[in-house]
Amino acid sequence: MHQDKNLPADEFHVILVPGADGLAFAQDAAQAAERGAAVHSLTLPAFAGHPVDGQAAFYADAADLIGAALDELRGAGAPVFAFGRNLGGSLLGHAVVLGADFDGVVLIGAIPSLSVFRIRGDHSSARRFRAALGGDTSRIGLIEPLDLSASLRTIDPRICLLQVGRDDPYMDARSDKVFNGLEENFRVEYYDDGHAMTAPATMARRWDFIAGLAVRQTRGR
């Protein structure tokens, strides 16, 4: 049982933003029950459209859903946090750029620069992306403003945790280099974990992080 004794039951909320694979947040829901928190899982629309030109609209639609969920929960007056896993981390970061004002965010297994990953990555998903463009990668750079590394310029490092899995096949040396550069300002933490990022230590750390922020928010009222 991890519930903080200084934090009343249901005193904070967590919005869960999935990635493109739609992995369920079952383990996080279990953690929420132990800690007296409330979780709210979003269902994002499937991506449709041109691989490059359709990205901006997709990110904007996701940001609208995230922002609407945040606005609804804000009415209760309790702190509201968000977890974004894999692509969901990039979508969550962009929602913050567009004005979603969370009390804290955890970005879980999110590729820091999807544009570079899609241009140069060796992972099968990056190769499929390039194949969908007929091999013409000249315009992939247009989606760079949607990269997590770009969104982080708007996010307060004091309320942000970046979780990286050492066994995540989507991470590569290029991602490692970006994360190394972020460590000067952000909490970048590495775990012996894979793409789903559900190992016990990974889970406990993100919940400890937001619970600590929630306690400070509650005491400051």
C-alpha positions, -999 to 999 in steps of 0.1 A, spaced: 0 0 0 16 33 -12 -11 58 -4 4 89 12 -11 95 47 -12 133 40 -33 129 9 -71 123 12 -87 97 -9 -96 108 -45 -76 139 -39 -60 138 -73 -68 127 -109 -46 112 -136 -55 113 -173 -40 84 -192 -30 90 -228 -22 58 -248 1 54 -277 -6 42 -312 -6 6 -300 -35 14 -276 -19 -5 -247 -42 -5 -218 -31 11 -185 -43 -18 -164 -13 -17 -140 -16 20 -135 -53 17 -127 -43 -8 -100 -18 16 -86 -44 43 -85 -68 21 -65 -40 15 -40 -32 52 -37 -68 66 -35 -65 84 -69 -88 84 -98 -77 75 -134 -93 85 -166 -83 66 -197 -86 84 -231 -95 67 -263 -78 85 -292 -90 84 -328 -70 62 -352 -46 82 -374 -59 88 -409 -45 108 -437 -12 115 -453 18 103 -432 33 138 -431 5 162 -439 -21 145 -416 1 147 -385 -7 183 -374 -45 176 -375 -41 143 -356 -20 160 -329 -45 189 -327 -75 165 -324 -57 146 -296 -49 178 -278 -85 188 -280 -95 155 -263 -68 159 -236 -78 195 -230 -115 187 -227 -108 159 -202 -86 183 -182 -112 210 -182 -139 186 -169 -117 175 -140 -105 210 -131 -140 218 -119 -135 195 -89 -106 216 -76 -82 187 -71 -48 184 -88 -48 168 -123 -19 150 -137 -13 130 -169 6 101 -181 15 98 -218 29 65 -230 49 60 -262 33 81 -289 9 93 -262 38 111 -246 44 132 -277 6 139 -280 5 149 -243 35 172 -247 18 189 -277 -14 193 -257 6 213 -231 20 234 -259 -15 242 -269 -25 252 -234 -33 221 -213 -21 232 -178 -15 201 -158 -1 199 -123 24 174 -135 31 151 -164 50 118 -168 62 110 -203 66 72 -205 88 56 -232 82 84 -256 106 88 -285 121 123 -281 124 131 -318 100 112 -339 109 131 -370 145 120 -368 134 84 -359 112 83 -389 139 96 -413 168 75 -400 155 49 -376 161 12 -383 131 0 -364 104 -17 -386 79 11 -378 103 37 -391 109 17 -423 71 13 -428 67 51 -424 93 57 -451 77 31 -473 43 48 -471 60 79 -485 74 59 -514 109 64 -500 107 102 -503 118 115 -469 124 151 -479 93 164 -462 94 145 -429 112 174 -413 79 193 -415 67 174 -385 97 184 -363 76 210 -343 55 180 -331 84 162 -316 85 158 -279 119 175 -277 102 206 -292 72 204 -268 95 202 -238 105 238 -243 70 247 -230 69 222 -201 80 232 -166 109 207 -158 98 208 -121 66 190 -128 78 166 -155 93 131 -154 107 114 -184 109 76 -181 130 56 -206 132 18 -209 167 4 -215 151 -26 -233 126 -6 -254 133 -15 -291 120 19 -302 149 37 -285 182 40 -303 215 59 -300 199 90 -315 173 90 -288 199 84 -261 218 115 -273 186 137 -271 179 124 -236 214 131 -225 210 167 -236 177 169 -217 192 157 -184 206 191 -176 171 205 -170 147 175 -168 143 144 -147 152 117 -172 152 83 -155 162 50 -170 148 16 -161 153 -20 -170 120 -21 -189 105 -25 -223 81 -7 -246 51 -10 -223 70 4 -193 51 -15 -167 79 -30 -146 72 -26 -109 100 -1 -103 89 20 -133 53 20 -121 61 29 -85 84 57 -95 59 76 -116 32 72 -90 56 84 -62 65 114 -84 30 126 -90 18 117 -54 46 140 -41 34 168 -64 -2 162 -53 8 165 -16 25 198 -22 -5 211 -42 -29 201 -14 -8 217 13 -6 249 -8 -43 254 -9 
